[in-house]
Amino acid sequence: MIGARLLLSALALAGLVALPAAAHESAWTAGNTAPSARSESGIAVTGGRAYIIGDYNDATDVLVYDLARASWQVAPGFPYRVHHPMAAGLDGKVYVFGGYVGNWEVTAKSWVLDPEAGTWRPIADLPSGRAAGAAVAIGDRIYVIGGSRAGAVNVPDVDVYTPATDTWSALAPLPTPRDHLSAGAIAGRIVVAGGRIDGDPAHNLAVTEIYDPATDSWVAAPGTPTPRSGAAAAVLDGKLFVMGGETRTEVFDAVEAFDLASGRWQSYPPLPTPRHGFGAAAFDGHIVTLTGSPEAGGGRSGTVEILRP
């Protein structure tokens, strides 16, 4: 038995097999529950805080989680009801793009919150209305990737916003259009994983693609072990962690991470509470997962759970 374990470990180190999740020295713990439940929100991380904007059930208060103190506050409310917006933090400010408003109508409106001033201010609209895409900050710019236009039809659009000039520029389109995708920046590149076709979680994707801003080009990467959409994502130690997600009838607990350096996916211990429509933030060697729904197709919660890989 000992010899078999040594052989398995040697093969894993050689990259020939992947050790099971139990082999990772990882652990989940419960965090401080949010003051109110949320799902299908935008999550922006900046200045040591995670901001939760929008809600599938129409809440407009912005919840703020202090990552160092593990405590909650409430920021100035968003100007209107929105769900599935794209959000990102940059230089201490919170940026929110598009989303669904009214009766599932997409909007191109975009906003910035200066937490110090305590006010939301409109900025240049997205080039076109869309929702359920991803927003990723690199350097002094924010990239808005994929999502859906009216009727939940996917768009391949990739647009970059420059706050200094309040302008948008179009970039090379996403090779595989999708919504409810996971994305994160690693070493100056953007890794995009999973998602669904035209808003239908019965058509989840495993596709992983990587964007290089230096060349304005995309390359394919190994697909996710679990095809999924509506998952939370965060970058830690050069890996994009993808957690949870849903189908039409099932909510996932699977946690998998893509290592950009090796080009491989690894499994980690599952979420204690399977969820979709939630967000995550990496801080000080751990990942905090924030709110989301434990029910396929709807629902919400204030659940906070922390992974320490």
Secondary structure, 3 states (H helix, E strand, C coil): CHHHHHHHHHHHHCCCCCCCHHHCCCEEEECCCCCCCECCCEEEEECCEEEEECCCCCCCCEEEEECCCCEEEEECCCCCCCECCEEEEECCEEEEECCEECCCEECCCEEEEECCCCEEEEECCCCCCCECCEEEEECCEEEEECCECHHHCECCCEEEEECCCCEEEECCCCCCCCECCEEEEECCEEEEECCEECCEEEEECCCEEEEECCCCEEEEECCCCCCCECCEEEEECCEEEEECCECCCCECCCEEEEECCCCEEEEECCCCCCCECCEEEEECCEEEEECCECECCECCECCEEEEEC
